[in-house]
Amino acid sequence: MAEPKKIIIDTDPGIDDAMAIFLALRSPEIKVIGLTTIFGNVYTTLATRNALHLLEVAGRTDIPVAEGSHVSYLKATKLRVADFVHGVDGLGNQNFPQPKSKPIEKLAAEYLVEQASLYPGEITVVALGPLTNIALAIKLDPTFIKNVGQIVLLGGAFAVNGNVNPASEANIFGDPEAADIVFTSGADILAVGLNVTHQVILTDHDRQILAESDGIFAKYLSKILEFYYSYHRDAYNMKGAYLHDPTTILAAVNPSLMTYTEGVVRVQTSGITRGLTLFFNKQKRFNEETEWCNKPTVKVAVTVDATEVVKLVMERLMY
Ligand SMILES: O=c1[nH]cnc2c1ncn2[C@@H]1O[C@H](CO)[C@@H](O)[C@H]1O
């Protein structure tokens, strides 16, 4: 078998982040070499605390956690967090104990740059939150974009409504300037947006099965999922929950679970559509220069084998 792919997960845990991290740890095709943290579902300090806590739950405190930025790329301090989706603690208000472990000294952007240059072309960064740390890594070291193997990111809503508002998906909305830098950086990027993740639903029945399992991840997740499910009931009138972050992990594990298109993505940074991701398919030569011309292309996920994704999530989180 090929050597497992080295993965760094940039994360804002977050209930579906917790699922994604556990799923990654249970996926033999990949090796999680580190976690970096970012604001999004919670503020960065809490994201770090939760990342350390989740690794303790998994018995994987050997994996380093590097804390990320506390402010947006443009240093805004007024950030939007989604406590109504994940609970004030980010993990379904379960009163978990403080972790004993500590983050490493290096900041997330420094750690990303260091690892990418240590293993050129070998690292896949799976970005599950706003793209601030990745944009900062690009700023810190312009060779990061060629040293990093691939960036698989959860972000955008391609030709569908957003989840923060009709225009904008939460991770892009969290730091649109950073997102535009990353999308136009020239790195090998695969974007998984709401158009795909909204097809992947964990049902009430699936959660029941997890609750009845003796597996540590299954038991833990079935508890924290309660809050996430109640948000989906209120916001979407659905009995189940979207698997945004786990789907993105599986895109890195097995790209053939999805189909993709390729083109240029720009991010709107102002006005009522701030955070909108606009994909250009390159099928027309415009008469004048546009903001999409002469920019590198990225891959954007279009379809997903949702049944297989849910099946893998369930199998791998059961025991
Ligand atoms: O309504 C929402 N506002 C903010 N964040 C949300 C909302 N719904 C889901 N997510 C979170 O944002 C990412 C996907 O966009 C996921 O991490 C999900 O947990």
The ligand as an SDF file (V2000), in Angstrom:
LIG
                    3D

 19 21  0  0  0  0  0  0  0  0999 V2000
  -25.7370   29.1860    9.8430 O   0  0  0  0  0  0  0  0  0  0  0  0
  -24.5260   29.0340    9.9930 C   0  0  0  0  0  0  0  0  0  0  0  0
  -23.7320   30.0370   10.3360 N   0  0  0  0  0  0  0  0  0  0  0  0
  -22.4090   29.8730   10.5500 C   0  0  0  0  0  0  0  0  0  0  0  0
  -21.7730   28.7060   10.3950 N   0  0  0  0  0  0  0  0  0  0  0  0
  -22.5040   27.6660   10.0280 C   0  0  0  0  0  0  0  0  0  0  0  0
  -23.8680   27.7610    9.8050 C   0  0  0  0  0  0  0  0  0  0  0  0
  -24.3040   26.5610    9.4390 N   0  0  0  0  0  0  0  0  0  0  0  0
  -23.2460   25.7430    9.4300 C   0  0  0  0  0  0  0  0  0  0  0  0
  -22.1520   26.4070    9.7940 N   0  0  0  0  0  0  0  0  0  0  0  0
  -20.7660   25.9200    9.9040 C   0  0  0  0  0  0  0  0  0  0  0  0
  -20.0450   26.4690    8.8230 O   0  0  0  0  0  0  0  0  0  0  0  0
  -19.3330   25.4640    8.0920 C   0  0  0  0  0  0  0  0  0  0  0  0
  -19.9740   25.2640    6.7370 C   0  0  0  0  0  0  0  0  0  0  0  0
  -20.2870   26.4510    6.1620 O   0  0  0  0  0  0  0  0  0  0  0  0
  -19.4070   24.2200    8.9460 C   0  0  0  0  0  0  0  0  0  0  0  0
  -18.2450   24.1610    9.7530 O   0  0  0  0  0  0  0  0  0  0  0  0
  -20.6540   24.4260    9.7740 C   0  0  0  0  0  0  0  0  0  0  0  0
  -20.5620   23.8250   11.0380 O   0  0  0  0  0  0  0  0  0  0  0  0
  1  2  2  0
  2  3  1  0
  2  7  1  0
  3  4  1  0
  4  5  2  0
  5  6  1  0
  6  7  2  0
  6 10  1  0
  7  8  1  0
  8  9  2  0
  9 10  1  0
 10 11  1  0
 11 12  1  0
 11 18  1  0
 12 13  1  0
 13 14  1  0
 13 16  1  0
 14 15  1  0
 16 17  1  0
 16 18  1  0
 18 19  1  0
M  END
$$$$
